[in-house]
Amino acid sequence: MRPARLLRQPSVVAGNDDSGGARLALPILDDKPHERDPIVYLAKQLAHLASETPRTEHDCRGTCRNGHAQSVTVRTESIAWHNPDMPTDRLTLAKALIRSGDAIIDAFRAIDEGGLRGAMVVDSEEHLLGIVTDGDLRRALLSGARLEEAVDDFIQRQPLTVAPSASRADVIDLMRAHFASFVPTLDESGRVVGVHLLNEMIGREVLPNAALIVAGGRGSRLGELTKTVPKPLLTVAGRPVIEWILLHLVSGGIRKVYVSTGYLAEEIESHLGSGTEFGCDITYLRDPEGHPLGSGGPLGLLRDEGLTTPIIAMNGDLMTRFELREMLSAHNRLGNDVTIAALTYTVEIPFGVLETDEGGLITAMSEKPSASWPVNAGIYVINPEQLPSVRPEKELPMTTFIQDCLDRGAQVGTWEIDGDWIDIGRPEDLGTARGQR
């Protein structure tokens, strides 16, 4: 016999009764009377879902008409339903895992404790067998399944998954395309090592470091393109450049981000909001009206933020995927006060080059030689102690800030980027990033 059937997906009404206990009420319809009192049966299910046991069956009260239950009220000592607004950085991957053979009620608990809209089913070595969503479980109960039954018949055996190397931006696009609320991350053996949510990434260590994105420039070299759109909001591959930067930082473990704004500040701040959509918390540092602070000036605004770990600072017009954790590790390992990301820039001379002595006699000749230098990639790791000691009153270029550090005797080192890097500040480079050249 089937248990009492819920009317569609009714809302749960919660409150307190006179004795101080919690009260839940929802409409039900028992179109096929159960062999036991349908009100008591459903009350036990609800109390079980809340990980509570009603004090007595007399505390399960309902009203009936013609033998059919119309509503049910459950009174318990305390009920703590999952709060969907609970910060996801408090969640752990293990809480969202269940085993094949676990009961439906175990899956509900994993969903509640893990903070996902589903649970991942794994074997004894945490290899993924499939997933089960809250919708799967609700449909199972509506079809007559009991909370004590094994979850195996309701598992999605071929869920959407990604590799650890998948970029955060690509995964979000994949999730939106498939209407997925979470996507497991699997290593080469199929073991669960993380999980992506639209607003968070669980399974990778959250770094204590903050990041600064310098996004206040006018982008004057881009001409009409930045007349009404700030440079960081120009799109590449369907997404504003600053979104690519944010998602890359978040995928690396950054959760606190400062964004310095100046030109068309309202556009950037309105677009990014609080940062929740990208899985981070954003604080804006706005240039004083009519007084741009330059690329280094916003560092002075961080002086009062109480930062205790190295800050990652980067320009807001970069399309790059660099190993953030490796750069931080190198910075700490080498004992640098400031580390500048560098890339190799090579110039090829399209002519034969002559080498001469002081008398003008040729000593050697080389055909179309090339020369290479390490150049500044616009990404920095900076110890808090090196931040400007006073709030900036005028424009401070980053090059001036770095030279000030050197003049004070600070140790400034380099770390070589081994990956894609494009500065979109020039029309030809923006075209390259967009695949137009």
C-alpha positions in Angstrom: 0.0 0.0 0.0 1.3 3.5 -0.8 1.7 6.1 2.0 -0.2 9.3 2.1 0.4 11.2 -1.1 1.6 14.8 -0.9 -0.4 17.4 -2.8 2.2 18.4 -5.5 5.0 20.0 -3.6 3.4 21.9 -0.7 5.1 24.5 1.4 6.1 23.6 4.9 4.7 25.9 7.6 7.0 26.1 10.6 6.4 27.7 14.0 6.4 27.2 17.7 3.6 25.7 19.8 2.7 26.7 23.4 5.0 24.3 25.0 8.1 25.7 23.2 8.6 22.8 20.7 8.8 23.3 17.0 5.7 22.8 14.8 5.5 21.7 11.1 2.3 21.7 9.1 1.6 20.8 5.5 -1.4 19.6 3.5 -1.7 16.0 2.5 -4.1 13.8 0.7 -4.6 10.1 1.5 -6.5 9.0 -1.6 -5.9 5.4 -0.7 -6.1 5.0 3.1 -3.0 3.5 4.5 -3.1 0.4 6.7 -1.9 2.7 9.5 -3.1 6.1 10.4 -1.8 8.2 7.5 -1.3 11.3 9.7 0.9 9.4 12.1 2.8 7.7 9.3 3.6 11.0 7.5 4.4 12.7 10.8 7.0 10.1 11.5 8.5 10.6 8.1 8.7 14.3 8.6 10.2 14.0 12.0 12.7 11.4 10.7 13.7 13.8 7.9 14.4 16.4 10.6 16.5 13.9 12.5 14.1 14.1 15.4 11.6 11.6 16.9 8.2 13.0 18.1 7.9 12.7 21.8 4.7 10.6 21.5 2.3 9.8 18.7 -0.2 12.1 20.5 2.1 15.0 19.5 1.2 14.2 15.9 -2.1 16.0 15.4 -4.2 16.3 12.3 -7.7 16.9 11.0 -9.6 14.5 8.8 -12.7 14.7 6.7 -14.4 11.5 5.5 -11.4 9.5 6.7 -8.9 11.4 4.5 -6.1 13.5 6.1 -6.2 17.1 5.1 -3.2 18.4 7.1 -0.7 17.2 9.6 1.1 19.0 12.4 4.3 17.6 13.9 5.6 18.8 17.3 9.2 18.0 18.2 11.7 19.2 20.7 13.7 20.9 18.0 14.0 20.8 14.2 16.9 22.2 12.3 16.3 22.2 8.6 19.2 23.0 6.2 19.6 26.7 5.6 20.4 27.2 1.9 22.1 30.4 2.7 24.7 28.7 5.0 28.2 29.8 3.8 29.6 27.0 1.7 33.1 27.4 3.0 31.8 25.6 6.2 30.9 22.5 4.2 33.2 19.5 3.6 33.3 17.1 0.8 32.9 14.0 2.9 29.5 15.1 4.2 28.1 14.9 0.7 29.2 11.3 0.1 27.1 8.2 0.7 27.7 4.5 -0.1 25.8 2.1 -2.3 23.2 0.4 -0.1 22.6 3.4 2.1 19.0 4.3 2.9 17.1 7.1 1.4 17.1 8.8 4.8 20.9 8.7 4.7 20.9 10.4 1.4 18.6 13.1 2.7 21.0 13.7 5.6 24.0 13.9 3.3 22.1 16.5 1.2 21.3 18.5 4.3 24.8 18.3 5.9 26.7 18.5 2.6 25.0 21.7 1.4 24.4 20.3 -2.2 21.1 19.7 -3.8 22.1 16.1 -4.0 24.6 13.5 -2.8 27.4 11.6 -4.5 27.3 7.8 -4.2 30.8 6.2 -3.9 32.4 2.9 -3.2 34.7 2.1 -0.3 37.6 4.0 -2.1 35.4 7.0 -2.9 35.2 6.2 -6.6 32.0 7.8 -8.0 29.2 5.4 -8.8 26.6 8.1 -9.5 24.6 10.8 -7.9 21.2 11.2 -6.4 19.4 14.6 -6.2 16.8 15.9 -3.8 14.4 15.7 -6.7 15.1 12.0 -7.2 14.4 11.3 -3.6 11.2 13.3 -3.5 9.9 11.5 -6.5 10.9 8.2 -4.9 8.8 9.0 -1.8 5.9 10.1 -3.9 6.0 6.8 -5.7 5.7 4.9 -2.5 9.3 4.3 -1.4 10.1 4.3 2.3 12.9 6.2 4.0 14.5 2.9 5.1 14.8 1.6 1.5 18.2 1.5 -0.2 18.9 4.5 -2.5 20.4 2.3 -5.3 17.3 2.2 -7.5 17.2 6.0 -7.7 20.9 6.7 -8.5 21.8 8.6 -11.7 24.6 6.3 -13.0 26.1 8.6 -15.7 26.2 12.1 -14.1 28.0 15.1 -15.4 31.6 15.2 -14.1 34.8 17.1 -14.8 38.5 16.7 -14.3 40.6 18.7 -11.8 42.2 20.5 -14.7 38.8 22.0 -15.9 38.7 25.7 -15.5 36.1 27.2 -13.1 34.7 29.4 -15.9 34.3 26.4 -18.3 32.6 24.3 -15.5 30.1 27.1 -14.8 29.2 27.3 -18.4 28.8 23.5 -18.5 26.6 23.5 -15.4 24.3 26.2 -16.8 24.0 24.4 -20.2 22.9 21.2 -18.4 20.9 22.9 -15.7 23.1 21.1 -13.1 23.3 22.4 -9.5 26.6 20.6 -8.8 29.2 18.7 -10.7 31.7 16.3 -9.1 35.4 16.6 -9.9 37.1 13.2 -10.5 40.7 12.3 -10.7 42.1 9.9 -13.3 40.9 6.8 -11.3 37.4 8.1 -11.0 37.7 9.1 -7.3 35.8 12.1 -6.1 38.3 14.9 -5.2 36.0 17.9 -5.3 32.7 19.3 -6.4 31.7 22.5 -8.2 28.6 24.5 -7.3 27.5 27.5 -9.2 28.6 29.8 -6.4 31.3 27.7 -4.8 33.9 25.1 -5.2 34.3 22.4 -2.5 37.2 20.1 -2.1 40.1 22.4 -2.6 41.7 24.2 0.2 40.6 27.8 0.7 43.6 30.1 0.8 43.9 32.8 3.5 45.2 35.3 1.0 43.3 38.2 -0.5 43.5 39.4 -4.1 43.4 42.8 -5.6 42.2 43.4 -9.1 43.2 46.8 -10.5 40.3 47.9 -12.7 40.2 51.7 -12.6 42.0 52.6 -15.8 40.4 54.4 -18.7 41.6 52.0 -21.5 42.3 55.0 -23.7 44.3 53.0 -26.2 41.1 51.1 -27.1 39.4 54.2 -28.3 35.7 54.0 -28.9 35.5 50.5 -27.4 35.9 51.9 -23.9 33.9 55.1 -24.4 30.9 53.6 -22.5 32.2 50.3 -21.3 35.1 50.0 -18.9 38.0 47.9 -20.2 37.6 45.0 -17.6 34.0 44.5 -18.9 35.0 44.0 -22.5 34.0 40.4 -23.5 36.3 37.6 -24.6 34.8 34.2 -25.4 31.4 35.4 -24.2 32.5 36.6 -20.8 33.8 39.9 -19.5 37.6 39.8 -18.9 37.2 40.6 -15.2 34.9 37.6 -14.8 37.6 35.3 -16.2 40.0 36.8 -13.7 37.6 36.3 -10.8 36.8 32.7 -11.6 40.5 31.9 -12.0 41.3 33.3 -8.6 38.3 31.5 -7.0 39.4 28.2 -8.6 42.8 28.7 -7.1 41.3 29.1 -3.6 40.9 32.8 -3.2 37.7 33.9 -1.5 38.4 37.5 -0.6 38.8 39.9 -3.5 39.3 43.7 -3.6 38.5 45.5 -6.9 39.8 49.0 -7.4 37.6 51.1 -9.6 37.8 54.6 -11.1 36.6 55.1 -14.7 33.0 54.0 -15.0 33.2 52.5 -11.5 29.4 52.1 -11.3 29.4 49.8 -14.3 31.9 47.4 -12.8 30.4 47.5 -9.3 26.9 46.9 -10.6 28.0 44.0 -12.8 30.0 42.1 -10.2 27.9 43.0 -7.2 28.9 41.4 -3.9 30.8 38.6 -5.7 28.5 35.8 -4.5 27.7 34.8 -8.1 31.4 34.1 -8.6 32.0 32.3 -5.2 33.9 35.2 -3.5 33.4 38.3 -1.4 34.2 41.6 -3.2 35.1 44.9 -1.5 35.5 47.9 -3.8 38.2 50.5 -3.5 37.2 53.5 -5.5 39.6 56.2 -6.7 38.8 59.7 -5.3 36.6 61.7 -7.7 38.8 63.2 -10.3 42.0 61.8 -8.8 43.0 58.4 -10.4 45.3 56.5 -8.2 47.1 54.5 -10.9 48.0 50.9 -10.9 49.9 51.0 -7.5 47.8 53.6 -5.6 45.0 51.2 -4.6 47.6 49.2 -2.6 47.7 52.1 -0.1 43.9 51.7 0.4 44.6 48.1 1.7 46.8 49.3 4.5 43.9 49.5 7.0 42.3 46.2 6.0 44.2 44.2 8.6 45.7 41.8 6.1 48.2 39.3 7.5 49.1 37.2 4.5 50.7 38.0 1.1 48.3 39.8 -1.3 47.9 38.8 -4.9 47.6 41.9 -7.1 46.9 41.9 -10.8 45.8 44.1 -13.6 42.1 43.9 -14.6 42.8 43.5 -18.3 44.7 40.2 -18.4 43.6 37.0 -20.1 45.8 34.5 -18.3 45.8 31.1 -16.6 48.7 31.0 -14.2 49.4 28.6 -11.3 48.5 30.9 -8.4 49.4 28.4 -5.7 52.8 27.8 -7.3 53.5 31.5 -7.4 52.6 31.9 -3.7 54.7 28.9 -2.8 57.7 30.3 -4.7 57.2 33.7 -3.0 57.2 32.1 0.5 60.0 29.6 -0.3 62.4 32.3 -1.6 61.6 34.7 1.2 60.6 37.5 -1.1 58.9 40.7 0.0 57.5 41.2 -3.4 57.3 38.7 -6.3 56.6 39.8 -9.9 55.2 37.3 -12.4 57.4 37.5 -15.5 57.2 36.2 -19.0 59.7 36.0 -21.8 59.4 38.6 -24.5 61.3 37.9 -27.7 62.1 40.4 -30.4 63.3 39.2 -33.8 65.4 41.6 -35.9 64.4 41.2 -39.5 67.8 42.1 -40.9 71.3 40.9 -40.7 73.1 42.3 -37.7 76.7 43.5 -37.9 79.1 43.4 -34.9 82.0 45.8 -35.1 85.0 46.8 -33.0 85.9 50.3 -32.0 87.5 51.0 -35.3 84.4 50.1 -37.3 85.7 46.7 -38.5 83.2 43.9 -38.7 84.0 41.1 -36.2 80.8 39.0 -36.7 77.6 38.9 -38.6 74.3 37.2 -37.7 71.2 36.8 -39.9 67.9 37.9 -38.4 68.9 37.3 -34.8 66.4 37.4 -31.9 66.8 38.7 -28.3 64.8 37.9 -25.3 64.1 39.6 -21.9 61.9 38.9 -18.9 59.1 41.4 -18.8 56.5 42.3 -16.2 53.3 40.3 -16.6 51.2 42.6 -14.3 50.7 40.0 -11.5 52.3 40.4 -8.1 52.5 38.8 -4.7 53.1 41.5 -2.0 53.7 41.1 1.7 51.4 43.3 3.8 54.4 45.0 5.4 55.4 46.4 2.0 52.1 48.2 1.4 52.4 52.0 1.1 52.5 53.4 4.7 50.1 56.3 3.9 47.0 56.5 1.8 47.8 57.8 -1.6 47.1 61.4 -2.5 48.0 61.1 -6.1 48.6 58.6 -8.9 51.1 55.9 -8.0 52.3 53.7 -10.9 53.1 50.1 -9.9 56.6 50.6 -11.3 57.2 53.5 -8.9 55.9 51.3 -6.0 58.3 48.5 -6.9 61.2 50.9 -7.1 60.3 52.3 -3.7 60.4 48.7 -2.3 63.9 48.2 -3.9 65.1 51.6 -2.4 64.0 50.4 1.0 66.0 47.3 0.7 63.1 44.9 0.1 63.8 41.6 -1.6 62.0 41.6 -5.0 62.0 38.4 -7.0 60.5 37.0 -10.2 58.4 34.0 -11.0 58.0 32.9 -14.6 54.5 32.3 -16.0 54.2 29.1 -17.9 50.8 29.5 -19.5 48.6 31.6 -21.7 48.9 35.4 -21.2 47.4 38.3 -23.1 47.0 42.0 -22.1 43.9 43.2 -23.9 44.9 46.9 -23.5 45.6 47.4 -27.3 43.1 46.8 -30.1 45.3 44.2 -31.8 45.8 42.2 -28.6 42.1 42.3 -27.8 41.5 41.0 -31.3 44.0 38.2 -30.7 42.2 37.3 -27.5 38.9 37.2 -29.4 40.4 35.0 -32.1 40.0 37.7 -34.7 43.7 37.8 -35.7 
